[in-house]
């Protein structure tokens, strides 16, 4: 076997130009895929962080049926105080949980005394909400959160409403909401700050203190619309979802069905479609890599067979077994794949290191100076390297099989 690899190495060096060209194509494919994986992975993680850390949390717990009707923000599907207490107790027992924020979500009419528009309100506990969504305070473009995310009697309103209604920080506004029993209640608030959207213009979500939300809705108990949860490590999300499902899933409603639903961020935002598109593009790039390697190796090995007909005939004539000839050409394909993989991986790791040392900044919607931090997981590097090497071996099999079955006399007669 060692002699086969020595001979294969000698043959590749003998045709150094063709070998260099093929190895360069494989290297280019490896670099393209690894850099795309590193950059797209960084962009995806950054966007997920913007969504989860500024408004959603990593997962949310609701009463069954709430998410299906979430566009209407129904008050008849609030979680009862008993269920809330059990949720809080369960979350406190899980070391993976970094923070959890109780919320009351509802719709209301927003008036500046001259104009009125609809608004979506989030009643939150300021400290717990800031811990669950640490990027939320940074979205306050005008105003201050020095005394807490949102003070009692005050509002954080979205910029689209502030501009459209010509409302500024310090102005007094009125919220009018329909309560659970169908009655209407109004209450005045002072604008504490203006919020930029997490991913660009749009959005009508405002924030107020959870006690103000209960007062406006005349809620006398600790019922909640949702519990948003943040994890120490987002990679533990599947395990946490499973654990919560096993415990909270035992709570039943009067119909004997699970009383609660647990949703991760993917089920709660349309950005999931963009994340899936990034994954699809990554798969497409990998397929392109396979095609490049396959065509490159196949071309080299076919040409090697035709150019070395007399050499193959000589090897067969002196008694070299067909399997040894087969192994020789397969070894050449394997060495080409390994060389391209190693060189491409080293170049990619160097490029990733440079991008981390000299980071790239970009703007996304209203978010400015977002930093890409590319990285390559060992699993991705090993998988892509193994895939390229395997394809290189498979691509060399057909020409190698042809060489091994060649008739010695016919081969020796070729020019």
Buried (B, 14 or more C-beta within 10 A) or exposed (E): EEEBBEBBBEBBEEBEEBBEBBBBBBBBBBBBBBBBBBBBBBBBBBBBBBBBBBBBBBBBBBBBBBBEEBEEBBBEBBBBEEBBEBBBEBBEEBEBBBBBBBBBBBBBBBBBEEEEEEBBBBBBBBEBBBBBBBBBBEBBEBBEBEEBBBBEBBBBBBBBBBEEBEBEBEBEBBBBBBBBEEEEBEBEBEBBBBBBBBBEEEBBBBBBBBBBBBBBBEBEEBBBBBBBBBBEEBEBBEEBBEBBBEBBBEBEEEEEEBBBBBBBBBEBBEBBEBBEEBEEEBEEBBEBBBEBBBEBBBBBBBBBBEEBBEBBBBBBEEEBEBEBBBBBBBBBBBBBBBBBBBBBBEBBBEBBEEBBEEEEEEEBBBBEEBEBBBBBEEEBBEEBBEBBBBBBBBBBBBBBBBBBEBEBEEBBEEE
